[in-house]
Amino acid sequence: MLEAADGKQALVLFEEHGADLIILDIMLPELDGWSVCKRIRKTSNVPIIMLTARSDEDDTLLGFELGADDYVTKPYSPPILLARAKRLLESRHVREQESDTLSSSGIMIDFPSRTVSVDGESCSLTHTEFEILAYLMKNKGIIINREQLITKIWGYDFVGDDRTVNSHIRNLRSKLGEHAKHIVTVVRSGYKFEDSP
């Protein structure tokens, strides 16, 4: 386990050693957690849990928009934080044990490398965006409501509202470009993946 005293040191440690999971405090000196998260997301989809003393909903949404996978408000329960970290790591491990690839409508997911390509071009997704896309594609044609997504991706102990899902879906669609049309919103029901929406 590695620990950094400030944001700049956190980036140096990550570049030198990598990480399986990052717990990132927003109020870091030198370079705040928002900036660290944004820079890491340019090169990696490593799971990131953000810690903050502020419970403002807009801050939570900003964290998700920057690519955070989960968000914990201080003071927090260490067992809950560890449970969330464990869930993120386990979800990655489960994906690695499943079939190697999943492909539909020009979108291909490679589970061992946790990469996504769109029409043969690499598409960089965060851990959570990857999980949402894989879940929707594995259930192609089936409407998945927000509660199902929250339970599957974030777990039963998630504290927040369904705008978190909306934020991640919006980011995912933005990255998929013209293929975003395959993630269909079903009004008052949820989302589904369709080959020909």
Secondary structure, DSSP 8 states (H G I E B T S, - for coil): ----SSHHHHHHHHHHH--S-EEEETT-SSS-HHHHHHHHHTT----EEEEES---HHHHHHHHHTT-SEEEESS--HHHHHHHHHHHHHHHHHHHHS-SEEEETTEEEETTTTEEEETTEEE---HHHHHHHHHHHHTTTS-B-HHHHIIIII-TT--S-THHHHHHHHHHHHHHGGGGGGEEEETTTEEEE-S--
